[in-house]
Amino acid sequence: AARILLKDGPGVLEAGRGNYNMDTEQVSVVGPVQFSSANGYRMVTRDVDIDLPKRSMVSRGEVTGRLPTGTFRADRLKANLAERTVTLEGRARLRMTQGGLP
């Protein structure tokens, strides 16, 4: 598990195991990965590469998630954890929830 301080509060990234390259500060995870943030964002994917200095993540597996405005899924994702942006790639679907924003 790893914690990251984001603009709107802490985020938590959880995975079973990974390989850390001390020279490049990159983590390669095989298997499931879960991310959650203080604002109710949740994301589940698998087989990811995390670049700690860039605070970015790229998955090689399917992704599903929830945000205040609905749910999403896609074949893979690219995420900027510091900026809290996610790019969904391959068969991306988004379901909006009426009245989802406070």
Contacts in CASP RR format, 6 or more apart in sequence:
PFRMAT RR
TARGET T0000
AUTHOR 0000-0000-0000
METHOD contacts of the structure
MODEL  1
AARILLKDGPGVLEAGRGNYNMDTEQVSVVGPVQFSSANGYRMVTRDVDI
DLPKRSMVSRGEVTGRLPTGTFRADRLKANLAERTVTLEGRARLRMTQGG
LP
1 12 0 8 1.000
1 13 0 8 1.000
1 14 0 8 1.000
1 15 0 8 1.000
2 12 0 8 1.000
2 13 0 8 1.000
2 14 0 8 1.000
3 10 0 8 1.000
3 11 0 8 1.000
3 12 0 8 1.000
3 13 0 8 1.000
4 10 0 8 1.000
4 11 0 8 1.000
4 12 0 8 1.000
4 13 0 8 1.000
4 55 0 8 1.000
4 81 0 8 1.000
4 82 0 8 1.000
5 11 0 8 1.000
6 37 0 8 1.000
6 38 0 8 1.000
6 81 0 8 1.000
6 82 0 8 1.000
6 84 0 8 1.000
7 82 0 8 1.000
7 84 0 8 1.000
8 37 0 8 1.000
8 38 0 8 1.000
8 39 0 8 1.000
8 84 0 8 1.000
9 37 0 8 1.000
9 38 0 8 1.000
9 39 0 8 1.000
10 37 0 8 1.000
10 38 0 8 1.000
11 35 0 8 1.000
11 36 0 8 1.000
11 37 0 8 1.000
11 38 0 8 1.000
11 81 0 8 1.000
12 35 0 8 1.000
12 36 0 8 1.000
12 37 0 8 1.000
13 33 0 8 1.000
13 34 0 8 1.000
13 35 0 8 1.000
13 50 0 8 1.000
13 57 0 8 1.000
13 81 0 8 1.000
14 33 0 8 1.000
14 34 0 8 1.000
14 35 0 8 1.000
15 29 0 8 1.000
15 31 0 8 1.000
15 32 0 8 1.000
15 33 0 8 1.000
15 34 0 8 1.000
15 48 0 8 1.000
16 29 0 8 1.000
16 31 0 8 1.000
16 32 0 8 1.000
17 29 0 8 1.000
17 30 0 8 1.000
17 31 0 8 1.000
18 27 0 8 1.000
18 28 0 8 1.000
18 29 0 8 1.000
18 30 0 8 1.000
19 27 0 8 1.000
19 28 0 8 1.000
19 29 0 8 1.000
20 26 0 8 1.000
20 27 0 8 1.000
21 27 0 8 1.000
21 28 0 8 1.000
24 51 0 8 1.000
25 51 0 8 1.000
25 52 0 8 1.000
25 53 0 8 1.000
26 49 0 8 1.000
26 50 0 8 1.000
26 51 0 8 1.000
26 52 0 8 1.000
27 49 0 8 1.000
27 50 0 8 1.000
27 52 0 8 1.000
28 48 0 8 1.000
28 49 0 8 1.000
28 50 0 8 1.000
29 47 0 8 1.000
29 48 0 8 1.000
29 49 0 8 1.000
29 50 0 8 1.000
30 47 0 8 1.000
31 46 0 8 1.000
31 47 0 8 1.000
32 44 0 8 1.000
32 45 0 8 1.000
32 46 0 8 1.000
33 44 0 8 1.000
33 45 0 8 1.000
33 46 0 8 1.000
33 47 0 8 1.000
33 48 0 8 1.000
33 57 0 8 1.000
33 59 0 8 1.000
34 42 0 8 1.000
34 43 0 8 1.000
34 44 0 8 1.000
35 41 0 8 1.000
35 42 0 8 1.000
35 43 0 8 1.000
35 44 0 8 1.000
35 57 0 8 1.000
35 79 0 8 1.000
35 81 0 8 1.000
36 42 0 8 1.000
36 43 0 8 1.000
37 84 0 8 1.000
39 68 0 8 1.000
40 66 0 8 1.000
40 67 0 8 1.000
40 68 0 8 1.000
41 66 0 8 1.000
41 67 0 8 1.000
41 68 0 8 1.000
41 84 0 8 1.000
42 65 0 8 1.000
42 66 0 8 1.000
42 67 0 8 1.000
43 63 0 8 1.000
43 64 0 8 1.000
43 65 0 8 1.000
43 66 0 8 1.000
43 77 0 8 1.000
43 79 0 8 1.000
43 86 0 8 1.000
44 63 0 8 1.000
44 64 0 8 1.000
44 65 0 8 1.000
45 59 0 8 1.000
45 61 0 8 1.000
45 62 0 8 1.000
45 63 0 8 1.000
45 64 0 8 1.000
45 76 0 8 1.000
45 77 0 8 1.000
46 59 0 8 1.000
46 60 0 8 1.000
46 61 0 8 1.000
46 62 0 8 1.000
47 59 0 8 1.000
47 60 0 8 1.000
47 61 0 8 1.000
48 57 0 8 1.000
48 58 0 8 1.000
48 59 0 8 1.000
48 60 0 8 1.000
48 61 0 8 1.000
49 57 0 8 1.000
49 58 0 8 1.000
49 60 0 8 1.000
50 56 0 8 1.000
50 57 0 8 1.000
51 57 0 8 1.000
54 80 0 8 1.000
55 80 0 8 1.000
55 81 0 8 1.000
55 82 0 8 1.000
56 78 0 8 1.000
56 79 0 8 1.000
56 80 0 8 1.000
56 81 0 8 1.000
57 77 0 8 1.000
57 78 0 8 1.000
57 79 0 8 1.000
57 81 0 8 1.000
58 76 0 8 1.000
58 77 0 8 1.000
58 78 0 8 1.000
58 79 0 8 1.000
59 76 0 8 1.000
59 77 0 8 1.000
59 78 0 8 1.000
60 76 0 8 1.000
61 75 0 8 1.000
61 76 0 8 1.000
62 73 0 8 1.000
62 74 0 8 1.000
62 75 0 8 1.000
62 76 0 8 1.000
63 72 0 8 1.000
63 73 0 8 1.000
63 74 0 8 1.000
63 75 0 8 1.000
63 76 0 8 1.000
63 77 0 8 1.000
63 88 0 8 1.000
64 71 0 8 1.000
64 72 0 8 1.000
64 73 0 8 1.000
65 71 0 8 1.000
65 72 0 8 1.000
65 73 0 8 1.000
66 72 0 8 1.000
68 100 0 8 1.000
68 101 0 8 1.000
68 102 0 8 1.000
69 96 0 8 1.000
69 97 0 8 1.000
69 100 0 8 1.000
69 101 0 8 1.000
70 94 0 8 1.000
70 95 0 8 1.000
70 96 0 8 1.000
70 97 0 8 1.000
70 100 0 8 1.000
71 94 0 8 1.000
71 95 0 8 1.000
71 97 0 8 1.000
72 88 0 8 1.000
72 92 0 8 1.000
72 93 0 8 1.000
72 94 0 8 1.000
72 95 0 8 1.000
73 88 0 8 1.000
73 91 0 8 1.000
73 92 0 8 1.000
73 93 0 8 1.000
74 88 0 8 1.000
74 89 0 8 1.000
74 90 0 8 1.000
74 91 0 8 1.000
74 92 0 8 1.000
74 93 0 8 1.000
75 89 0 8 1.000
75 90 0 8 1.000
75 91 0 8 1.000
75 92 0 8 1.000
76 88 0 8 1.000
76 89 0 8 1.000
76 90 0 8 1.000
77 86 0 8 1.000
77 87 0 8 1.000
77 88 0 8 1.000
77 89 0 8 1.000
78 86 0 8 1.000
78 87 0 8 1.000
78 89 0 8 1.000
79 85 0 8 1.000
79 86 0 8 1.000
79 87 0 8 1.000
80 86 0 8 1.000
88 94 0 8 1.000
END
